[in-house]
Amino acid sequence: MSVPGRLYLLVLLPPTVAALLLWATWNSLPDHLPTHWNLAGDADTWQPKSPVTVLAQLFTVPVVLLLGLAVASSILWMRSGNVFEPGGAGTTTEALNIWHGAKETAPVVGRYFVLLSLAATVTAAGGYLILPGGHGAGGLTAVAGILGIVASTVYLLLAVDRIDRAVTGRFPLPDGRRRKWLLFLEAPGSASVMLSSGDGWNWTFNVATRAGRMLALLTLVVLTGVSAVLVVSAVVGV
């Protein structure tokens, strides 16, 4: 079950719009464009103004995100197909749960990558904005990019949790288990911190236990934080 093709194009829409806007105001841009900003918003590295400089600044992260979306889509496709293979889902109901969950999750994951692309573009394009007092907006847009990534991740988790509830209501998993926050399981009847994911792939945390919740939240915080730092660093080098 793969991500809709139109969402791949939408990942490239924010940097494309930003590039067109910068091209429309090309003559007003300085002869040397900033390519690195500190958190105070001051540029400390410049390159001669050229389309290559702008395009590299705007499109590097979105192109990486595009590749990441392709990988995520492939994982969902393999996950939905794996349930019907030996060692996959234990029951027909469990297989249907996983298959429909992957089907409904795919477009949500696609929209998540579009939002990440928007956050990265705001971070990159904002560096060309000059604030009152002559300071660049690079520091502010870096913070905005981090907040955008966090907000996008919250959207992803809430949307996937809603899908999991709906799908599990139609196709209940054994022992009352249900998927939680995309990566984890909630099994109120089990005291185990780790549970089999049920599709033959791996093990995951049981968020019905206190230790499982703490480890799951720590995992999400680390993943979100690392992603935010990598995206912003790739754009502005902060």
C-alpha positions as CSV (number, residue, x, y, z in Angstrom):
1,M,0.0,0.0,0.0
2,S,1.9,3.1,-1.2
3,V,1.6,6.8,-0.8
4,P,-0.5,8.6,-3.4
5,G,1.7,10.0,-6.3
6,R,0.4,13.6,-6.0
7,L,2.0,13.9,-2.6
8,Y,5.4,13.3,-4.0
9,L,4.8,16.4,-6.2
10,L,3.5,18.4,-3.3
11,V,6.8,17.8,-1.4
12,L,8.5,19.8,-4.1
13,L,5.8,22.5,-4.2
14,P,7.1,24.7,-1.2
15,P,10.6,25.1,-2.5
16,T,9.3,25.7,-6.1
17,V,7.1,28.5,-4.9
18,A,9.9,30.0,-2.9
19,A,12.2,29.8,-5.8
20,L,9.7,31.6,-8.1
21,L,9.2,34.4,-5.5
22,L,13.0,34.9,-5.1
23,W,13.4,34.9,-8.9
24,A,10.7,37.6,-9.1
25,T,12.7,39.8,-6.7
26,W,16.1,38.7,-8.0
27,N,17.3,42.3,-8.7
28,S,16.6,43.3,-5.1
29,L,18.8,40.5,-3.7
30,P,22.4,41.3,-2.7
31,D,25.2,40.4,-5.0
32,H,26.4,37.9,-2.4
33,L,23.8,35.6,-0.9
34,P,24.0,34.2,2.7
35,T,24.3,30.4,2.9
36,H,24.9,30.1,6.7
37,W,23.3,31.9,9.7
38,N,23.8,31.8,13.4
39,L,20.9,31.8,15.9
40,A,21.1,35.6,16.3
41,G,20.1,35.8,12.6
42,D,23.4,37.1,11.4
43,A,24.8,35.6,8.2
44,D,28.5,34.6,8.4
45,T,29.0,32.8,5.1
46,W,28.1,34.1,1.6
47,Q,28.3,33.0,-1.9
48,P,28.0,35.0,-5.1
49,K,24.4,35.4,-6.2
50,S,23.5,32.8,-8.7
51,P,20.5,30.5,-9.4
52,V,22.6,27.5,-8.4
53,T,23.1,29.0,-4.9
54,V,19.4,29.6,-4.4
55,L,18.2,26.3,-5.8
56,A,20.7,24.3,-3.8
57,Q,19.6,26.1,-0.6
58,L,15.9,25.6,-1.3
59,F,15.8,22.1,-2.8
60,T,18.5,20.1,-0.9
61,V,16.3,19.1,2.1
62,P,13.0,18.6,0.1
63,V,14.8,16.3,-2.3
64,V,16.1,14.2,0.6
65,L,12.6,14.2,2.0
66,L,11.3,13.0,-1.3
67,L,13.7,10.1,-1.1
68,G,12.6,9.5,2.5
69,L,9.0,9.5,1.4
70,A,9.8,6.8,-1.2
71,V,11.4,4.7,1.5
72,A,8.5,5.1,3.9
73,S,6.0,4.2,1.1
74,S,8.0,1.1,0.3
75,I,8.0,0.1,4.0
76,L,4.2,0.5,4.1
77,W,3.8,-1.5,0.9
78,M,6.0,-4.3,2.2
79,R,4.3,-4.3,5.6
80,S,0.8,-4.6,4.0
81,G,2.0,-7.4,1.8
82,N,4.1,-9.2,4.4
83,V,1.0,-10.1,6.5
84,F,-0.1,-12.7,3.9
85,E,3.3,-14.4,3.9
86,P,4.6,-17.2,6.2
87,G,5.4,-15.7,9.6
88,G,3.2,-12.7,9.0
89,A,-0.2,-12.1,10.7
90,G,-1.5,-14.9,12.9
91,T,-5.2,-14.6,11.9
92,T,-7.2,-13.2,9.0
93,T,-8.6,-10.4,11.3
94,E,-5.1,-9.4,12.2
95,A,-4.0,-9.4,8.6
96,L,-7.0,-7.2,7.7
97,N,-6.1,-4.9,10.6
98,I,-2.6,-4.4,9.3
99,W,-3.5,-4.1,5.7
100,H,-6.3,-1.5,6.2
101,G,-4.1,0.3,8.7
102,A,-1.3,0.6,6.1
103,K,-3.8,1.7,3.5
104,E,-5.2,4.6,5.5
105,T,-1.8,5.6,7.0
106,A,-0.1,6.0,3.6
107,P,-1.7,9.4,2.7
108,V,-1.1,10.7,6.2
109,V,2.6,9.9,6.0
110,G,2.7,11.6,2.6
111,R,1.1,14.8,4.1
112,Y,3.6,14.6,6.9
113,F,6.5,14.8,4.5
114,V,4.8,17.7,2.7
115,L,4.7,19.6,6.0
116,L,8.3,18.8,6.7
117,S,9.2,20.2,3.3
118,L,7.3,23.4,4.1
119,A,9.1,23.8,7.4
120,A,12.5,23.3,5.6
121,T,11.6,25.8,2.9
122,V,10.5,28.4,5.5
123,T,13.9,28.0,7.2
124,A,15.8,28.3,4.0
125,A,13.9,31.1,2.3
126,G,13.6,33.1,5.5
127,G,17.3,33.6,5.5
128,Y,16.9,36.0,2.6
129,L,14.5,38.2,4.6
130,I,15.9,41.3,6.3
131,L,14.3,42.4,9.6
132,P,14.1,45.9,10.9
133,G,17.6,46.9,12.1
134,G,19.3,45.1,9.3
135,H,19.4,41.7,10.8
136,G,18.5,38.6,8.7
137,A,15.6,36.4,9.7
138,G,17.7,33.2,9.6
139,G,17.6,32.6,13.3
140,L,13.9,33.2,13.6
141,T,13.1,31.0,10.6
142,A,15.4,28.2,12.1
143,V,13.2,28.3,15.2
144,A,10.1,28.3,13.1
145,G,11.4,25.3,11.2
146,I,12.0,23.4,14.4
147,L,8.5,24.3,15.7
148,G,7.1,23.3,12.3
149,I,8.7,19.9,12.5
150,V,7.4,19.3,16.0
151,A,3.9,20.4,15.0
152,S,4.0,18.1,11.9
153,T,5.1,15.2,14.1
154,V,2.2,15.8,16.5
155,Y,-0.2,15.9,13.6
156,L,1.2,12.6,12.3
157,L,0.9,10.9,15.7
158,L,-2.7,12.1,16.3
159,A,-3.8,11.2,12.8
160,V,-2.3,7.7,13.0
161,D,-3.7,7.2,16.4
162,R,-7.2,8.0,15.1
163,I,-6.7,5.6,12.2
164,D,-5.6,2.9,14.6
165,R,-8.7,3.3,16.8
166,A,-11.0,3.1,13.8
167,V,-9.3,0.1,12.1
168,T,-9.0,-1.8,15.4
169,G,-12.7,-1.2,16.0
170,R,-13.4,-2.9,12.7
171,F,-10.8,-5.6,13.0
172,P,-9.9,-6.2,16.6
173,L,-6.4,-7.5,17.3
174,P,-5.8,-10.5,19.7
175,D,-6.0,-9.8,23.5
176,G,-7.4,-6.3,22.9
177,R,-4.1,-5.0,21.4
178,R,-4.1,-1.9,19.2
179,R,-1.4,0.1,17.5
180,K,-0.4,3.3,19.1
181,W,1.5,6.3,17.7
182,L,2.6,4.5,14.5
183,L,5.5,2.6,16.1
184,F,4.1,1.0,19.3
185,L,1.4,-1.3,20.6
186,E,-1.1,-1.0,23.5
187,A,-2.0,-4.3,25.2
188,P,-3.9,-3.7,28.5
189,G,-4.0,-7.4,29.2
190,S,-0.2,-7.8,29.1
191,A,2.4,-6.8,31.6
192,S,5.3,-7.2,29.1
193,V,7.2,-4.1,28.2
194,M,8.1,-5.5,24.7
195,L,5.6,-7.1,22.4
196,S,5.7,-8.7,18.9
197,S,4.5,-6.2,16.3
198,G,2.3,-9.0,15.0
199,D,3.3,-8.8,11.4
200,G,6.5,-10.8,11.5
201,W,8.8,-7.8,11.4
202,N,10.0,-6.9,14.8
203,W,9.2,-6.1,18.5
204,T,8.0,-2.9,19.9
205,F,7.1,-1.2,23.2
206,N,3.8,-1.9,25.0
207,V,2.5,1.5,26.0
208,A,-0.1,0.0,28.3
209,T,2.8,-0.4,30.8
210,R,4.5,2.5,32.6
211,A,8.0,1.5,31.4
212,G,6.7,1.0,27.9
213,R,5.2,4.5,27.8
214,M,8.3,6.1,29.1
215,L,10.5,4.3,26.5
216,A,8.0,5.1,23.7
217,L,7.9,8.8,24.6
218,L,11.7,8.9,24.9
219,T,12.0,7.3,21.4
220,L,9.6,9.8,19.9
221,V,11.4,12.8,21.6
222,V,14.8,11.6,20.3
223,L,13.5,10.9,16.8
224,T,11.8,14.3,16.6
225,G,14.7,16.2,18.1
226,V,17.3,14.5,15.8
227,S,15.1,15.1,12.8
228,A,14.6,18.8,13.6
229,V,18.3,19.4,14.2
230,L,19.3,17.5,11.0
231,V,16.8,19.4,8.8
232,V,17.7,22.9,10.2
233,S,21.4,22.2,10.2
234,A,21.2,21.0,6.6
235,V,19.5,24.3,5.6
236,V,21.2,26.9,7.6
237,G,24.1,25.1,9.3
238,V,23.1,26.3,12.8
